[in-house]
Amino acid sequence: MSDPVIAARAPVGIDVEAGKTYYWCSCGKSAKQPFCDGAHKGGEFAPLAYTATQTGKVWFCQCKHSANKPLCDGAHKTL
């Protein structure tokens, strides 16, 4: 598997709604970061579904290297 494109070297805070599913971009090519816009099609990456357990701000990974995908774990600090 090839490495994803690093969309940004910092997480992005997004207000989410409990029970709603969001599709996180795993390839890094989406123009709608951190969410999928279909730019991965024809490649080896696929979006990752994230269903919010509560309403509030969630910090989504944009470097695509988090061990806690789709959420940030600070991996961007080592890239």
Phi, psi and omega in degrees: 000133179279165180282144177286162174287135176280109182286324178197158181258032177205150178287168176234132178273125181235133174282122181245161179251135178305133178086347180274141179259135179241145182249105184280136178287123178260346183270335181088000184266348183298140175277354182247041182308140008268011186260159184284139173237010179092003182297343181283345188307134181089358180246189184269355182265155176219151179293155179249123179284134177230119178255120182292133179271340177210160178279135179153187181275134177236139181262105181273140177291137174242350178277343177071015181245007180297142174278353182243039183306137009268005184270152181289138173236010179090004181303332181300338181288343182255002181273000000 
